[in-house]
Amino acid sequence: MNKVIIVGGGAAGMMAAISASKEGKKACILEKNEKLGKKLFITGKGRCNITNACPADEFLTHVVTNPRFLYSNPAFFDIHSVFIKKLENLYKQKILENTNKKLLELYNKDALTGLYNRVACNEMVVPQYEELKEQNRGCTMMFFDLDDFKFINDTKGHKYGDKVIKKIADIIDGCKPDNALVYRFGGDEFIVFVPEINVEKTDRFLDTVKKLLKNENVNASCGTVYTDPGSGKTFDDYLAIADKKMYECKEANKINKSRGFLK
């Protein structure tokens, strides 16, 4: 077994001895004081020097033997004050980061539904669409719009209309594909973006939404488009196509119109 002799039984010496012991070495600490880690006891009331935030004069009163030698080293006061200032700055920075995060959530989230809003759609989906296009991968876009929403607002009031919007948002978001993103685009319009093309999965999702909406006596029209990465079309181009298909669906729904309301 290797033996290690460590001169000085302060905090650093004790840590060195622990590290040596963990590596299977026999450690011997040489310390002139009557006990190890004496500074940890005589300064900072049992705390390490570096964590003590009291004034320098008060700090020195806890140095039992010859505290005046510290006065000969101006760096002592500079290091102490700089460290405390650094801690304060780190704390303030953390507070600022948390505040900015909360503000960003408010900026990107729809207050009524809790879904991402149109601003977030442009900031999050458009870059992802462009990245998929560069990788020669297609994606799926669905444009939902509630049927007869004006009629609901006019007959039941806007407060009731808000409940309908919230319910539809919960239904769409609750059964969306695992990798899908849902946005409230505005009013009673919702966008679902899926970073892949899976017709079978999309059909199942649309069937589920239709059944759940029917259970609530409401209906929505939806236009679905599958993108072609080689078409040269932008995100907005495909969004316009999905929007057009949605209105075609809405016209078809008017042939067999049934005005139901949220229970």
C-alpha positions in Angstrom: 0.0 0.0 0.0 1.3 3.4 -0.9 1.7 6.0 1.8 1.0 9.7 1.4 2.1 12.4 3.8 0.2 15.7 3.6 1.6 18.8 5.3 -1.2 20.9 6.7 -4.6 19.8 8.1 -6.7 22.5 6.7 -9.7 22.1 4.4 -7.5 21.4 1.4 -5.3 19.0 3.4 -8.3 17.0 4.6 -9.8 16.8 1.1 -6.4 15.6 -0.2 -6.3 12.9 2.5 -9.9 11.8 1.6 -9.0 11.6 -2.1 -5.9 9.6 -1.4 -7.8 7.2 0.8 -10.4 6.6 -1.9 -7.5 5.5 -4.2 -6.4 2.9 -1.6 -3.5 4.9 -0.2 -2.7 5.4 3.4 -2.7 9.1 4.2 -0.9 10.8 7.1 -1.7 14.5 7.8 0.9 16.6 9.6 -0.7 19.5 11.5 0.9 21.7 14.2 -2.5 22.8 15.7 -4.2 20.6 18.2 -7.0 19.6 15.8 -7.6 19.4 12.1 -9.5 22.1 10.2 -9.0 24.7 12.9 -9.7 27.6 10.6 -13.2 26.1 9.9 -13.9 26.5 13.6 -12.3 29.8 14.4 -13.6 31.8 11.4 -17.1 32.3 10.1 -18.6 30.6 13.2 -18.0 27.1 12.0 -18.3 27.9 8.2 -15.6 28.0 5.6 -14.0 31.4 5.1 -15.1 31.7 1.5 -18.8 31.5 2.4 -18.7 34.1 5.1 -20.5 37.3 4.1 -20.0 39.3 7.3 -18.1 42.6 7.3 -14.3 42.2 7.3 -13.9 43.7 10.8 -16.4 41.3 12.2 -14.8 38.4 10.3 -11.4 39.2 11.8 -12.7 39.1 15.4 -13.1 35.3 15.0 -9.5 34.8 14.1 -8.1 33.8 17.5 -4.4 34.2 16.9 -2.9 37.4 15.3 -5.7 38.5 13.0 -3.6 41.6 12.1 -1.5 39.7 9.6 -4.5 39.7 7.3 -4.5 43.5 7.3 -1.1 43.4 5.5 -2.7 41.7 2.6 -5.2 44.0 0.8 -6.1 41.2 -1.5 -8.0 39.6 1.4 -10.6 42.3 1.4 -10.7 42.5 -2.4 -11.2 38.8 -2.9 -13.8 38.7 -0.2 -15.8 41.6 -1.7 -15.4 40.4 -5.2 -16.7 36.9 -4.4 -19.7 38.3 -2.6 -20.4 40.6 -5.5 -20.1 37.6 -7.9 -22.7 35.7 -5.9 -25.0 38.6 -5.9 -24.6 39.0 -9.7 -25.3 35.3 -10.3 -28.4 35.5 -8.2 -29.7 38.5 -10.1 -28.8 36.8 -13.4 -30.8 33.7 -12.3 -33.8 35.9 -11.4 -33.6 37.7 -14.8 -33.4 34.4 -16.6 -36.5 33.0 -14.8 -38.4 36.3 -15.5 -37.5 36.2 -19.2 -38.6 32.6 -19.4 -42.0 33.5 -17.9 -42.3 36.5 -20.2 -41.5 34.3 -23.2 -44.2 31.9 -22.1 -46.7 34.7 -21.9 -45.6 36.0 -25.3 -45.9 32.6 -27.0 -48.9 31.1 -25.3 -52.6 31.7 -25.9 -54.2 32.9 -22.6 -57.5 31.1 -23.2 -56.4 27.7 -24.3 -52.8 27.4 -23.1 -51.7 26.4 -26.6 -48.9 28.1 -28.5 -50.2 31.1 -30.5 -49.6 32.4 -34.0 -46.4 34.2 -33.0 -44.9 30.9 -31.7 -46.1 29.1 -34.8 -44.0 31.4 -37.0 -41.0 31.2 -34.6 -41.1 27.4 -34.0 -42.7 25.7 -36.9 -41.3 27.6 -39.9 -37.7 26.9 -39.0 -38.5 23.3 -38.4 -40.3 23.1 -41.8 -37.3 24.6 -43.6 -35.0 22.1 -41.8 -37.2 19.2 -42.9 -37.2 20.5 -46.5 -33.4 20.6 -46.5 -33.4 17.0 -45.4 -35.8 16.1 -48.2 -38.4 15.1 -45.7 -42.1 15.9 -45.9 -44.5 16.9 -43.1 -48.2 17.1 -42.4 -50.2 20.3 -41.8 -53.8 20.4 -40.6 -56.0 23.5 -40.5 -59.0 23.3 -38.2 -61.9 25.8 -38.0 -65.0 25.5 -35.9 -68.3 25.4 -37.8 -71.0 28.0 -37.1 -68.9 29.7 -34.4 -70.5 33.0 -35.1 -73.9 31.4 -34.5 -72.7 30.1 -31.2 -71.4 33.5 -30.1 -74.6 35.3 -31.3 -77.0 32.9 -29.5 -75.0 31.8 -26.5 -72.7 34.7 -25.9 -69.0 35.1 -26.1 -68.3 33.6 -22.7 -69.9 30.4 -23.8 -68.0 30.7 -27.1 -64.8 30.8 -25.1 -65.8 27.5 -23.4 -66.3 25.9 -26.8 -62.9 27.2 -28.0 -61.2 25.8 -24.9 -63.0 22.4 -25.3 -61.9 22.1 -28.9 -58.3 23.0 -28.0 -58.3 20.4 -25.3 -59.7 17.7 -27.7 -57.2 18.4 -30.5 -54.2 18.7 -28.2 -55.2 15.7 -26.1 -55.2 13.2 -28.9 -52.6 14.7 -31.3 -49.8 12.4 -32.5 -46.8 12.2 -30.1 -44.5 14.4 -32.2 -47.2 16.9 -33.3 -47.4 20.6 -32.4 -50.8 22.4 -31.9 -51.3 26.1 -32.2 -54.3 28.4 -31.9 -53.8 30.4 -35.1 -56.5 32.9 -34.2 -60.2 33.0 -33.3 -61.6 29.5 -33.8 -58.7 28.4 -36.0 -56.1 25.8 -35.0 -53.1 24.4 -36.8 -51.6 21.0 -36.2 -48.1 20.4 -37.5 -46.6 16.9 -37.7 -42.9 16.6 -38.8 -43.5 13.5 -40.8 -46.0 12.1 -43.3 -48.0 9.2 -42.0 -51.4 9.0 -43.7 -52.7 6.2 -41.5 -51.8 8.0 -38.3 -53.3 11.3 -39.6 -56.6 9.5 -40.5 -56.8 8.0 -37.1 -56.2 11.3 -35.4 -58.9 13.1 -37.5 -61.4 10.3 -36.9 -60.8 10.6 -33.1 -61.2 14.4 -33.2 -64.4 14.0 -35.2 -65.9 11.5 -32.7 -64.9 13.6 -29.6 -66.4 16.8 -31.1 -69.6 14.9 -32.0 -69.9 13.8 -28.3 -69.8 17.5 -27.5 -72.4 18.4 -30.1 -70.0 20.6 -32.1 -68.3 20.2 -35.4 -65.2 21.6 -37.1 -63.9 21.6 -40.6 -60.3 20.6 -41.4 -58.0 20.9 -44.4 -55.0 18.5 -44.5 -52.0 18.8 -46.7 -48.8 16.7 -47.1 -45.8 18.7 -48.1 -43.4 17.9 -50.9 -39.8 19.0 -50.1 -39.0 19.3 -53.8 -41.9 21.5 -54.7 -40.2 24.8 -53.7 -43.3 25.8 -51.7 -42.9 27.8 -48.5 -44.6 27.1 -45.2 -47.1 29.9 -45.9 -47.8 28.3 -49.4 -48.8 25.0 -47.8 -50.7 26.8 -45.0 -52.8 28.6 -47.7 -53.5 25.2 -49.4 -54.6 23.7 -46.1 -56.8 26.8 -45.5 -58.4 26.4 -48.9 -59.1 22.7 -48.3 -60.6 23.6 -44.9 -63.1 26.0 -46.5 -64.0 23.3 -49.1 -64.7 21.0 -46.2 -66.8 23.7 -44.5 -68.9 24.2 -47.6 -69.5 20.4 -47.7 -70.5 20.4 -44.0 -73.2 23.1 -44.7 -75.1 20.6 -46.8 -75.8 18.6 -43.7 -75.8 21.3 -41.1 -76.6 20.5 -37.4 -76.1 23.3 -34.9 -75.2 21.8 -31.6 -73.6 23.3 -28.5 -71.1 22.4 -25.8 -72.8 20.5 -23.0 
